[in-house]
Amino acid sequence: KLLFPLDAFYERAGLIVPRVSEIPGEEVPEPYHGLLVHNRDMTPTLEAYFGDRIHLKVVGRRLDGDSLSRLVVLTLNQSLRHVEFGAITIHLDQFPTDAREAIMECRRPLGSILADFDIVHASRPHAFLRLASDPLIKGALDLTGTAPLYGRRNSLLTPAGSVLADVLEILP
């Protein structure tokens, strides 16, 4: 599923997922290539690119056992510009109690929490995507027009290979 975990939010809302195609990393155009085609976390990558801290806006959330799924928008602190729309499923049982509490507050991006709590992990992109914006994504990112969007499916892993989170990251 190319749009996992975003597709679950669409299914629950009775929406049709946007058209999407997987593309090789080398075909992702700039500036998206530099922002997506790497093994780093997105929050610090976007903060470095824009020169501003990022905060989290939760559009939707669902707790299912030890998994917290969130539909989110990452926004620059100073300009309030939306710089990412995404969906994430966080496997809470993989986190220490204090980090899990910070995650459940839904106030900070997971990348910031991982850094703040010094949680060693690896970022492993599975696929790079080109997709059409739809009313949900356009509304979340304050977009107009029909330009294609680019994103990636990513997993955050512990050093032992356990999945901390599954992430779909879409840039405006």
C-alpha positions in Angstrom: 0.0 0.0 0.0 1.8 3.1 -1.2 -0.3 5.5 0.9 -0.1 3.6 4.2 -0.9 4.9 6.9 -2.8 7.7 5.2 -5.1 5.3 3.4 -6.6 4.2 6.7 -7.8 7.7 7.5 -9.3 8.0 4.0 -11.1 4.6 4.4 -12.6 5.6 7.8 -13.8 8.9 6.4 -15.3 7.2 3.3 -13.0 9.2 1.0 -11.2 8.0 -2.1 -7.4 8.1 -1.9 -5.7 10.5 -4.3 -4.0 9.2 -7.4 -0.5 8.2 -6.6 2.5 6.7 -8.4 5.8 5.4 -7.1 8.8 7.0 -8.7 12.5 6.3 -8.4 14.3 8.7 -6.0 16.4 10.1 -8.8 13.2 11.3 -10.6 12.0 13.4 -7.6 12.6 17.0 -8.7 14.3 19.6 -6.6 13.7 21.0 -4.1 11.7 17.9 -3.2 14.7 15.6 -3.9 16.9 17.2 -1.3 14.0 17.2 1.2 12.8 13.6 0.7 15.6 11.4 -0.8 17.7 10.7 2.2 17.8 8.6 5.4 17.2 11.4 7.8 14.2 12.4 9.9 11.9 15.0 8.2 11.4 17.4 11.1 15.1 18.4 11.4 15.5 18.3 7.6 12.6 20.7 7.2 13.8 22.9 10.1 17.3 23.2 8.6 15.9 23.9 5.1 13.5 26.7 6.2 15.6 28.0 9.1 12.7 27.8 11.6 11.3 25.4 14.2 8.3 23.4 13.4 5.1 22.7 15.3 2.5 20.1 14.9 -1.2 20.5 14.1 -3.2 17.3 14.5 -6.0 16.9 12.0 -7.1 13.5 13.1 -6.0 10.8 15.6 -6.9 7.2 16.5 -5.6 5.1 19.3 -5.7 1.3 18.5 -4.1 -0.7 21.3 -0.4 0.2 21.4 -0.6 2.2 18.1 -1.4 5.8 17.8 -2.2 7.0 14.3 -2.2 10.7 13.5 -3.1 12.8 10.5 -0.9 15.9 10.8 0.3 19.1 9.3 3.8 20.4 10.2 3.9 24.2 10.3 6.7 26.7 10.6 6.6 28.6 13.9 7.3 32.1 12.6 5.5 32.3 9.2 2.9 29.6 10.1 3.6 28.2 6.6 2.5 24.6 6.2 5.5 22.5 5.1 4.3 18.9 5.4 1.1 16.9 5.4 1.4 13.4 6.7 0.1 10.4 8.4 1.9 8.4 11.0 1.3 5.3 13.0 3.5 5.3 16.1 4.1 2.0 17.9 3.9 3.2 21.5 5.2 0.0 23.1 8.6 0.7 21.5 9.1 3.9 23.5 10.1 4.6 27.1 7.3 5.9 29.3 8.3 9.6 29.3 8.6 9.7 25.5 5.3 7.8 25.2 3.6 10.5 27.3 5.0 13.2 25.2 3.8 11.4 22.0 0.3 11.0 23.5 0.1 14.8 24.2 0.1 15.3 20.3 1.8 18.7 20.7 5.2 18.0 19.1 6.4 16.2 15.9 7.7 12.8 16.5 11.1 13.9 15.1 11.4 16.5 17.9 10.5 13.9 20.6 13.0 11.4 19.2 15.7 14.1 19.5 14.6 15.5 22.8 14.6 12.0 24.4 17.8 10.8 22.6 16.1 7.8 21.1 18.5 6.1 18.8 16.8 5.1 15.5 17.2 4.9 11.8 15.0 6.4 9.0 14.4 4.0 6.1 12.4 5.3 3.2 10.5 2.5 1.3 9.1 4.5 -1.6 9.1 7.9 -3.2 5.7 9.2 -4.5 4.1 11.6 -6.9 0.5 12.3 -6.1 -2.4 14.5 -7.1 -3.7 16.8 -4.4 -7.3 16.3 -3.4 -9.6 18.5 -1.3 -8.4 17.0 2.0 -4.7 17.6 1.2 -5.4 21.0 -0.4 -7.3 22.2 2.7 -4.7 20.9 5.1 -1.8 22.6 3.3 -3.8 25.7 2.1 -3.1 24.9 -1.5 -4.7 26.0 -4.7 -4.1 24.7 -8.2 -3.3 21.2 -9.4 0.5 20.8 -9.3 1.7 17.4 -8.4 2.9 16.8 -4.9 5.9 14.6 -3.8 6.3 12.5 -0.8 7.8 9.3 0.7 6.8 6.3 2.7 9.2 5.9 5.5 9.8 3.7 8.6 11.6 4.7 11.7 13.4 1.7 13.2 15.2 0.8 16.5 18.8 -0.4 16.2 17.4 -3.9 16.6 15.1 -3.4 13.6 11.8 -3.0 15.4 9.4 -0.4 13.9 9.0 2.7 15.9 6.7 4.4 13.4 5.3 4.1 9.8 5.1 7.5 8.1 3.7 9.0 4.9 5.2 12.4 4.3 3.9 14.8 1.6 5.4 18.1 0.8 3.5 21.1 -0.7 
